[in-house]
């Protein structure tokens, strides 16, 4: 159980819920902590919870039979994910791994489906969330095929500041260059070089243990013709 004040802090979408819906979520939601490197849920596993990052940083990854790892996306504080898996009632198609110590809020599938079927506010949120997520993954495919390392880093930063997926993120994020490299699929030295280039172009400011975005639109379109 999570009290309403805490829920509103970690789930921006909950602020618009009807009183009955809010009470159901508050009663059903739980928080769990995971250490850095922990596998929250593995490919092919059944995990009947919708999840949000209350605090921390996760990555979604896929690993080929040959052992090659591909990072699909990162999720930081305020981000909720896994709605497609819950709606389709299927096994997970990717691993979810904690990059740093993280606290996750979880809502069971029964409560999620009740919200989907009975709360207009929640249904509207899901439509916007899933549309944004689709655009994000289409963009990832484009980035991988068309952009150089600096472009991929720029887009990786931009998605972490997406105002729809992370409505309370502001313009600063505690994110090390090593973590950014993991999310962008590049080495730490390459991420460092890319950050220097983007900073020189006035798109962001690198700070100790974090990044402040100065031009979000510039990062979102970096490398485009």
C-alpha positions as CSV (number, residue, x, y, z in Angstrom):
1,X,0.0,0.0,0.0
2,X,1.2,3.5,-0.9
3,X,-0.3,6.7,0.6
4,X,-1.8,9.2,-1.9
5,X,0.9,11.8,-1.3
6,X,3.6,9.4,-2.1
7,X,1.7,8.0,-5.1
8,X,1.3,11.5,-6.6
9,X,5.0,12.1,-6.2
10,X,6.1,9.0,-8.1
11,X,3.2,8.7,-10.6
12,X,2.1,11.9,-12.3
13,X,-0.8,10.1,-14.0
14,X,-2.4,9.3,-10.6
15,X,-3.1,13.0,-10.0
16,X,-5.9,13.0,-12.5
17,X,-7.6,9.8,-11.3
18,X,-11.2,9.7,-10.0
19,X,-11.4,9.2,-6.2
20,X,-12.4,5.5,-6.5
21,X,-9.7,4.8,-9.0
22,X,-7.1,6.5,-6.9
23,X,-8.1,4.5,-3.8
24,X,-7.8,1.2,-5.8
25,X,-4.3,2.1,-7.0
26,X,-3.2,3.4,-3.6
27,X,-4.3,0.2,-1.9
28,X,-2.8,-2.2,-4.5
29,X,0.5,-0.5,-5.2
30,X,3.7,-1.6,-3.5
31,X,7.3,-0.5,-3.6
32,X,10.3,-2.8,-3.9
33,X,14.0,-2.0,-4.0
34,X,16.6,-3.6,-6.3
35,X,20.4,-3.3,-6.0
36,X,22.6,-2.2,-9.0
37,X,22.9,-5.0,-11.6
38,X,19.8,-6.8,-10.4
39,X,17.6,-8.5,-13.0
40,X,14.1,-7.2,-12.2
41,X,12.5,-9.4,-14.8
42,X,13.9,-11.7,-17.5
43,X,13.0,-12.4,-21.0
44,X,10.3,-15.2,-21.3
45,X,9.2,-14.7,-17.6
46,X,5.8,-14.0,-16.4
47,X,5.6,-10.8,-14.3
48,X,2.1,-9.6,-13.7
49,X,2.8,-6.1,-12.6
50,X,2.9,-2.7,-14.3
51,X,6.0,-0.9,-13.0
52,X,7.2,2.7,-12.4
53,X,10.6,3.9,-11.3
54,X,10.1,5.7,-8.0
55,X,13.8,6.3,-7.8
56,X,16.8,5.0,-9.8
57,X,17.6,4.0,-13.3
58,X,16.8,0.9,-15.3
59,X,17.6,-0.4,-18.8
60,X,15.6,-2.6,-21.1
61,X,17.9,-5.0,-22.9
62,X,17.8,-7.9,-25.4
63,X,20.6,-10.5,-25.6
64,X,21.1,-12.6,-28.7
65,X,21.9,-16.3,-28.7
66,X,25.5,-15.3,-29.4
67,X,25.5,-13.2,-26.3
68,X,25.4,-9.8,-27.9
69,X,23.6,-7.3,-25.7
70,X,21.4,-4.5,-27.2
71,X,20.0,-1.8,-24.9
72,X,16.5,-0.9,-26.1
73,X,15.7,1.9,-23.7
74,X,16.4,3.4,-20.3
75,X,13.8,4.4,-17.7
76,X,14.4,6.8,-14.9
77,X,12.5,8.2,-12.0
78,X,8.9,9.1,-12.9
79,X,8.8,6.7,-15.9
80,X,6.2,3.8,-16.1
81,X,6.5,0.9,-18.5
82,X,5.3,-2.6,-19.4
83,X,1.7,-1.6,-20.2
84,X,1.8,-3.5,-23.6
85,X,2.9,-6.7,-21.9
86,X,0.1,-6.4,-19.3
87,X,-2.6,-5.6,-21.9
88,X,-1.6,-8.6,-24.0
89,X,-1.0,-10.9,-21.0
90,X,2.2,-12.2,-22.5
91,X,5.7,-13.2,-21.3
92,X,8.3,-10.5,-21.2
93,X,10.2,-9.9,-24.4
94,X,13.2,-8.2,-22.9
95,X,15.2,-8.1,-19.7
96,X,14.7,-5.3,-17.2
97,X,17.9,-4.5,-15.3
98,X,18.7,-2.0,-12.6
99,X,21.7,0.2,-13.6
100,X,21.9,1.7,-10.2
101,X,20.1,0.9,-6.9
102,X,16.5,1.5,-7.7
103,X,13.0,1.6,-6.1
104,X,10.1,0.4,-8.2
105,X,6.4,0.9,-7.7
106,X,4.3,-2.0,-8.9
107,X,0.6,-2.4,-9.6
108,X,-0.8,-5.9,-10.2
109,X,-2.5,-6.8,-13.5
110,X,-6.0,-7.1,-11.9
111,X,-5.9,-3.5,-10.7
112,X,-4.3,-2.3,-13.9
113,X,-7.1,-3.9,-16.0
114,X,-9.8,-2.5,-13.7
115,X,-8.3,1.0,-14.2
116,X,-8.2,0.5,-18.0
117,X,-11.8,-0.6,-18.1
118,X,-13.3,1.8,-15.5
119,X,-11.2,5.0,-15.4
120,X,-11.5,7.5,-18.2
121,X,-8.5,9.4,-16.9
122,X,-6.3,6.3,-16.9
123,X,-7.5,5.2,-20.3
124,X,-6.6,8.6,-21.8
125,X,-3.2,8.5,-20.2
126,X,-2.5,5.0,-21.6
127,X,-3.4,6.2,-25.2
128,X,-0.9,9.0,-24.9
129,X,1.7,6.9,-23.2
130,X,1.6,4.1,-25.7
131,X,1.6,6.5,-28.7
132,X,4.7,8.2,-27.3
133,X,6.4,4.8,-26.6
134,X,5.7,3.7,-30.2
135,X,7.3,6.9,-31.6
136,X,10.3,6.4,-29.3
137,X,11.0,2.8,-30.5
138,X,10.6,3.8,-34.2
139,X,13.1,6.6,-33.5
140,X,15.5,4.1,-31.9
141,X,15.5,2.0,-35.1
142,X,16.1,5.1,-37.2
143,X,18.9,6.2,-34.8
144,X,20.7,2.9,-34.9
145,X,20.7,2.8,-38.7
146,X,21.3,6.5,-39.6
147,X,23.2,8.3,-36.8
148,X,26.8,8.3,-35.6
149,X,27.7,7.8,-32.0
150,X,27.2,11.5,-31.1
151,X,23.8,11.4,-32.7
152,X,22.8,8.3,-30.7
153,X,24.0,9.9,-27.5
154,X,22.1,13.1,-28.3
155,X,18.9,11.2,-28.9
156,X,19.5,9.0,-25.8
157,X,19.7,12.2,-23.7
158,X,16.6,13.6,-25.3
159,X,14.4,10.6,-24.6
160,X,15.3,10.8,-20.9
161,X,13.8,14.3,-20.9
162,X,10.6,13.4,-22.8
163,X,7.9,15.5,-21.1
164,X,5.2,12.9,-21.8
165,X,7.1,9.8,-20.5
166,X,8.8,11.9,-17.7
167,X,6.4,14.8,-16.9
168,X,8.3,15.9,-13.8
169,X,11.9,15.5,-15.1
170,X,12.7,19.2,-15.5
171,X,15.9,20.0,-17.4
172,X,18.5,18.3,-15.1
173,X,19.1,14.6,-14.6
174,X,21.6,12.8,-12.4
175,X,23.2,10.6,-15.0
176,X,26.9,9.6,-15.3
177,X,28.6,9.3,-18.6
178,X,29.1,5.5,-18.0
179,X,25.3,5.2,-17.5
180,X,24.6,7.2,-20.6
181,X,27.0,5.0,-22.6
182,X,25.0,2.0,-21.5
183,X,21.8,3.6,-22.6
184,X,23.1,4.8,-25.9
185,X,25.0,1.5,-26.7
186,X,28.4,3.2,-26.8
187,X,31.5,3.0,-24.6
188,X,32.2,5.4,-21.8
189,X,35.0,7.2,-23.7
190,X,32.7,7.5,-26.7
191,X,29.9,8.9,-24.5
192,X,32.4,11.4,-23.0
193,X,33.5,12.6,-26.4
194,X,29.9,12.9,-27.6
195,X,29.0,14.9,-24.5
196,X,31.9,17.3,-25.1
197,X,30.7,17.8,-28.7
198,X,27.1,18.4,-27.7
199,X,28.2,20.8,-24.9
200,X,30.4,22.8,-27.4
201,X,27.3,23.2,-29.6
202,X,25.3,24.6,-26.7
203,X,22.8,21.7,-26.5
204,X,23.6,20.6,-22.9
205,X,25.8,21.2,-20.0
206,X,27.8,18.4,-18.4
207,X,28.0,18.6,-14.6
208,X,29.5,16.4,-12.0
209,X,27.3,13.3,-12.0
210,X,24.6,14.8,-14.2
211,X,23.5,16.6,-17.3
212,X,21.4,19.8,-17.8
213,X,19.7,20.1,-21.1
214,X,19.9,23.6,-22.7
215,X,18.2,22.8,-26.1
216,X,15.9,19.8,-26.0
217,X,14.7,20.3,-29.5
218,X,18.3,20.4,-30.8
219,X,19.0,17.1,-29.1
220,X,15.8,15.5,-30.5
221,X,16.7,16.5,-34.0
222,X,20.5,16.1,-33.8
223,X,21.9,14.5,-37.0
224,X,18.7,15.0,-39.0
225,X,19.1,16.2,-42.5
